Amino acid sequence: MSEKTFAYSNSNDFSPDLFIKWITVDGERNLATLNLVPGDSVYGEKLVKIDKDEYRLWDPFRSKLAGSIKKGLKNIPLKIGSKVLYLGASTGTTVSHISDIVGNNGLVFAVESSVRVGRELIENVASKRSNIVPIIEDARKPNSYFSIFGRVNLLYCDIAQQDQTDIAIENCRMFLEDGGTMLLVIKTRSIDVTKDPKKVIEEEAQRLKDNGFKIHQILTLEPFDKDHGLIYCTFENR
Ligand SMILES: C[S@@+](CC[C@H](N)C(=O)[O-])C[C@H]1O[C@@H](n2cnc3c(N)ncnc32)[C@H](O)[C@@H]1O
């Protein structure tokens, strides 16, 4: 699938046929995604009815992707039917919103290494959403993911490990389409507590450039997450 359309292409407006919206509730502008499982709230988020549709408010303090969009992420490389590889799925907070956005024709391969956390991901989220494929494995061993087929359009990585950039690059080499997008969350304290967080993010971005990625945007995530950044890049040279 060619994936060069984005959920929104300018400032803050989403295309009307996408499963993501800005919804103003009590005077506050919130992100929201069309609930794939009406009636089900995944992490206590508010459900909002608009005509016959139900939307789930997307909390930027609970999801770094929502925080990044609020901080001005230029493009969300997601559309109905996108295939996503998500490293560090945890209990499925962000995964569930991506699952809403890509809809039933899309797929989210959700990798989580902790068996306990993975059980929650399966019981609370993946078992109710047929477009999520849970993979309880270590992202350092991409050869062990047996359920991924074909290449994905987006790789999202949020594993908070010191070697996370190398892990993300290795997974992109195996599973991301040429020209595909990666969103890499950097928890600077996991990489080097002594260094200036901005410097840590710059160094990780340079490592990506050295490995064939084109950097499009670098964001810091305050006030939603302290000492975190997000790098938005595309995979240009395998
Ligand atoms: C910061 S949390 C992710 C939060 C999640 N992305 C969200 O927005 O809902 C990091 C997760 O990565 C997982 N993780 C850490 N190292 C990993 C690895 N090597 N492979 C897969 N998952 C890993 C942790 O168990 C944890 O659940």
The ligand as a Gaussian input file, in Angstrom:
#p B3LYP/6-31G(d) Opt

LIG

0 1
 C        7.032000       3.709000      28.441000
 S        6.240000       2.184000      28.357000
 C        5.275000       2.281000      26.891000
 C        3.985000       3.047000      27.007000
 C        3.127000       2.859000      25.768000
 N        3.901000       3.109000      24.582000
 C        1.890000       3.745000      25.712000
 O        1.958000       4.881000      25.232000
 O        0.814000       3.279000      26.126000
 C        7.560000       1.136000      27.823000
 C        7.140000      -0.311000      27.607000
 O        8.181000      -0.949000      26.852000
 C        8.328000      -2.266000      27.309000
 N        9.668000      -2.709000      26.920000
 C       10.858000      -2.372000      27.484000
 N       11.868000      -3.013000      26.862000
 C       11.316000      -3.742000      25.868000
 C       11.841000      -4.614000      24.889000
 N       13.144000      -4.841000      24.795000
 N       10.985000      -5.219000      24.032000
 C        9.642000      -4.975000      24.102000
 N        9.077000      -4.170000      25.034000
 C        9.896000      -3.558000      25.905000
 C        8.125000      -2.138000      28.832000
 O        7.796000      -3.386000      29.408000
 C        7.000000      -1.110000      28.906000
 O        5.737000      -1.734000      28.939000

